[in-house]
Every structure is written in structure tokens, then in C-alpha cells.
Amino acid sequence: MNYVNTTTKARVSLSAIAAEYPDKSFPASPTDADLADTGYACLQYQAPPTYDVITHGVREADPAIVDGQWVYQWEVYELDADTVVANAVAAQKQQEAAQKLAGVQFQGVMCSATSSDQNGITAVGSAYQMLGDDFQPTSFQFENGNTLILTTDNMKSFISVWTAFRQSFFSV
């Protein structure tokens, strides 16, 4: 639990209160009644409010009395334009990365399309092109943990579906 100086509204620890009142004995978890006449009170935690993390930030504000108890307070504030742009770009990249990892469905398997997957698929595709009908079934594990058996029967269809999905992340 945290505590508050009821005059300055500063957050303090129990050890700081005990150091200020060395002759007073406090229980391990004092109540407001235990802190009476010290100028301190229990500080009830309140989670920060929900806000748009792209356009706003949140910071602690001075505690306030709510329904007779000292409670954490939060201030939501607008971010500057450069930060909003940077946040939007970062959010777009995170969303794109999540979509690539989720992948595209092919024969009941969600096939991720990350850079690592692309490197592996390129290698398997090269082997398929070089070997033709001699290409052996290949168990390909995608970065999302799923596995697909690539064969001469499904390779062209897979490459068509997977490449279209992967290319959807590249803008012209």
C-alpha cells in the first residue's frame, strides 16, 4: 500500500512515515485510523483511465479525496503532432507484424508470412523449381508454429495464395 501526505499530496512509503515518527508504533498495514494525527493517510490505487495511446498520454496527478478516501488520480493529455505520427507508424507496423504472423489459411493451416517464412519458402520454392517432379514432400514449419506439408501437388496453389498474401503488405 502507498500513503499520502495530506498537506503536500506527496506519495510516501510506510518507512518514511515511521522515520518521521520514531516513537510511534505502526502495524504492518496501517489504516487511516492508525495514521490519525500524523498528516498521512492510506492511498487507494485506481487504475489509469482508458485512452487512445496514439494521440494521448497519461501521467499521475495529485491524489484526491474520493468518497472520503485518498485515491490516485490520473491526467490524460494530448501528445504533440510528431509523437502522434510516430505512434501511428509504430502501431501500423505492429498491426502488420501481427497480421503476417497470423498468416493466411491454406488447406486448413494458417501459414504465417514473416521475413523468416519468406526466406524459407523461397528456398523450398527454388528446390521445387529445380527438381520438378522429383521434389520430395517437405514439412515446412512457419514462424507462427504451424506446419504444412508442401508437395508437387499443392506447391503451385500454395505459392499463389501465400505470395498474394505476402505481397499485400507492400504498397505501390
N, C-alpha and C positions, 0 to 999 in steps of 0.2 A: 504494500500500500504506500501511496505517497501522501504527503502532507503539505499544507499551505500556510504561509504566514498571512494571517487575516488582515494585516495592515498593508504590507507591501505586495501581497499576492504572489510572492515568490514561492516556488516549489522547493520543499526541503525534505530531507530524509529524517527518519526517527533518530539516527545517531547524532545529527546536527541539533535536533531539539534536546536530546539528552545531554549533549555537551553544553548547551546553554543553561540547562537546569540540572547541574550535577547532584544537587541534594534531593531531587525528586525522583521517585522510582516509577518507571513506566512499564506496563505489561508488554509482551512481545508484539501484540497488535492492539495498540490503544484505540479507544473510541473517542468521539468528541468530548464525552464526559470526562475521560481520563486526561484530556488536554485542556480542560477548563482552566482559565486564569493564566494560560501560557501565551496566548496570542496566536496559537496554531490550531488547525482543525484538520480532520481527515479530508482527503481529496479523492472524490469518486471519479473513476475513469469513465470517460464517454468516448466512444469510437469517433474518429473523424467522419464528417458527413460525406455522402456520395457526391462526386463532382466529375466534370469532364477533364480527364488527365491531359488531354491535348491542349486545351485552351486555358486551364486554370491550375493553380497550385493550392496547397493548404498548409497552414502553419498554426502552431499553438498560439492561442490568445490568452489573456489573463483569465484565470479561473473566476467563476461567478457563483453566487448562491442561487440554486435552483431548488425549489420546494424545500427550503431550509437546510440544504446540504451544499457544500462547496463541490463544484463539478468542473472538470476540464472543459475548456471551450476551444473552438477552432475558428480560424478565419480562412475563408475561401477567397482567393484573389485572382485577378486576370493576369495572364502571362504576357510578356511583350511579344510583338509580332514575329521576331526572329526565332524565339523559343517555340512559338506555336507552329511555325513552319517546320522546324527541326523535329518537334514531337510528331507532327503529322507524317513526315517522311519516315521516321523510325517506326511508327505504328503501321504504316503501309508495308514496310519491309518485314515486320513481324507477322503480319497477316499473310503476306505472300509466302513466307517461310513455312507457316503452319499449313497453308493450302498445299504446298509442294510436299510436305511430309505426309499429309493425309492421303494425297495421291488421287489416282483415277482408277476406277474399277475395270478390271479385265478378267473375264472368266471367273468371276466371284472373288477375285483377290484385289485388295486395294494396293496399288502399285505406286509408291512414292516417286517423286520426280526431282530429287535434290541434285546438286552438282556431283555428289559422290555416286548417286544412282546413274546419272548421265554417263559418267566415266565408265562404269561397269557395263552399262547397256551398249555403249559404243564398242567396247572390247568384244562383247558377246556377238553383237551385230557384225563386226568385222570377221569373226570366226565363221559365222553363218554364211557370209558372202563368199569367203574363201573356200569353204568346204562344201557348200551346196548341199546335195542330198546326203553327203557323208557327215553332216553336222549331227553331233550327238546331243540328246536331250540334256539341258543344262538347268540345274537348280539355281535360280537367281534370288538372293536374299536382298530385299530392299532395305533402305535405311530405316523405314518405319517398322521393321521387324518381320514383315510378311514375305512369303516365299512363293515364287511362281516357277513352274517347270516350263522352260522355253524349248520348243521343238520345231522341226521343219514344218509341221502342220499349223502351228499358231504364230510363228515368228513374224510373218508379214502383217498379220492382223494386229498383233501386239505393237509392233513398231509404228503402225499407222495411228493407233489410238493413243499410245504413250507419247509419241512425238508431238501430236497435235496438242495434247495437254501441256507438255513441257514448253512448247512454243507460245502458248497463250500468255506466258509470263514475260514475253519480250515484246515491247511496244515498237511500233514503226514510226 
